[in-house]
Amino acid sequence: MSRGTCAYMDPSALRYNLQRVRTLAPGARIWAVVKADGYGHGAVQAAQALHQADGFAVATLAEAQTLRDAGINAPILLLEGTLGPLQALDAVRLGCDTVVHQTEQLTCLETMADRLGQQRIWLKVDTGMHRLGISPGQVPDFVKRIQAIRPLQPVNLMTHFASADEPEAPFTSTQIARFNALARALPGVHLCLANSAGVMAWPESHADWVRPGIMLYGASPGFGKTGLELGLKPAMTLTAPVIALRHIQAGERVGYGARWQAERESRIATLAIGYGDGYPRHAPDNTPVWLSGQRVPLVGKVSMDMLTVDVTDVPQVQLGDSAELWGEHLSVDEVASHIGTIGYELLTRVSPRVDKQWPTD
Ligand SMILES: *Cc1c(COP(=O)(O)O)cnc(C)c1O
């Protein structure tokens, strides 16, 4: 009983983008990041489409559980590790690699060292982002303690970039240099640094493992470019039908707060999608929508279930026509820049009311 508001997913786009990662970082293994329900696409289906990745990275235990429940038995990395002994045991039960980014996590693992099984530990170092991670000076002590409970495994070291999407800014080089200084003292260590922006712009950060997320879904990690301009294929196309059409006189206004005023006699199309579906309420007038083979401007405030576009210059538009909010023809990154956000946020905000469709084959 779909109202026709659908997000169509393209598994071949995910496979294509994964291949882009392989080409850019040929020597690295790939943690495909599928947190936040696969950046809004559906974590299980995304992971299935990305089965050629070397493992999947998630933010929460519930996300790991969802993958395991679907029969996915590839390695899973818990990007933030766990909080407290109950979560730590769940991570072991789910067969997840875990991140240690602070003392409490390591102390906890030490108390349950006999129960860790095959679990790998990834030691996260704060090289300057100051969100998660131990400071570089703590690394030798942490490594010693990890080797004591994981004697048969290599040391796994990771860090996260704050601004890898700004190739001109020197800060990423500083982070890489701080990280490499630590790694040099640890022979045989396995290293993991790069997010999507690192994969695309910082080959010296590729190391042993990379952790791309957004680029797998075909959206841009930054650089002032769209995913398309960066050679990626969008995995989600978000569509909504035209459910009403009307003519209004010049001077009339549209929508809540009467924000938009027609300068000429205008034809307005109402689409069945609104902020209750995840399309941002603060989208301004003139945010582009793709309809009938061209861009049309959003006019008036987005409401919960609907939004309105000006189709005065597109006379062929009819009731039931399908508009694209972003996807194949209109980059989510272009839409995001009009709205003052990033593709990441638009993709992850698509709400459960939207019918998420994956091809069945
Ligand atoms: C989300 C996340 C990534 C992926 O970042 P993208 O910019 O989407 O490629 C990588 N590493 C960590 C620690 C993350 O939290």
Ligand as a Chemical Component Dictionary entry (heavy atoms), coordinates in Angstrom:
data_LIG
# 
_chem_comp.id                   LIG 
_chem_comp.type                 NON-POLYMER 
_chem_comp.pdbx_formal_charge   0 
_chem_comp.three_letter_code    LIG 
# 
loop_
_chem_comp_atom.comp_id 
_chem_comp_atom.atom_id 
_chem_comp_atom.alt_atom_id 
_chem_comp_atom.type_symbol 
_chem_comp_atom.charge 
_chem_comp_atom.model_Cartn_x 
_chem_comp_atom.model_Cartn_y 
_chem_comp_atom.model_Cartn_z 
_chem_comp_atom.pdbx_ordinal 
LIG C1 C1 C 0 31.862 7.034 9.831  1  
LIG C2 C2 C 0 33.290 6.693 9.964  2  
LIG C3 C3 C 0 34.059 6.400 8.826  3  
LIG C4 C4 C 0 33.543 6.572 7.416  4  
LIG O1 O1 O 0 33.600 7.935 7.068  5  
LIG P1 P1 P 0 33.188 8.448 5.601  6  
LIG O2 O2 O 0 33.499 9.890 5.627  7  
LIG O3 O3 O 0 31.739 8.171 5.465  8  
LIG O4 O4 O 0 34.003 7.665 4.640  9  
LIG C5 C5 C 0 35.360 5.967 9.012  10 
LIG N1 N1 N 0 35.889 5.860 10.267 11 
LIG C6 C6 C 0 35.185 6.171 11.371 12 
LIG C7 C7 C 0 35.826 6.051 12.702 13 
LIG C8 C8 C 0 33.871 6.600 11.256 14 
LIG O5 O5 O 0 33.188 6.919 12.366 15 
# 
loop_
_chem_comp_bond.comp_id 
_chem_comp_bond.atom_id_1 
_chem_comp_bond.atom_id_2 
_chem_comp_bond.value_order 
_chem_comp_bond.pdbx_ordinal 
LIG C1 C2 SING 1  
LIG C2 C3 SING 2  
LIG C2 C8 DOUB 3  
LIG C3 C4 SING 4  
LIG C3 C5 DOUB 5  
LIG C4 O1 SING 6  
LIG O1 P1 SING 7  
LIG P1 O2 DOUB 8  
LIG P1 O3 SING 9  
LIG P1 O4 SING 10 
LIG C5 N1 SING 11 
LIG N1 C6 DOUB 12 
LIG C6 C7 SING 13 
LIG C6 C8 SING 14 
LIG C8 O5 SING 15 
# 
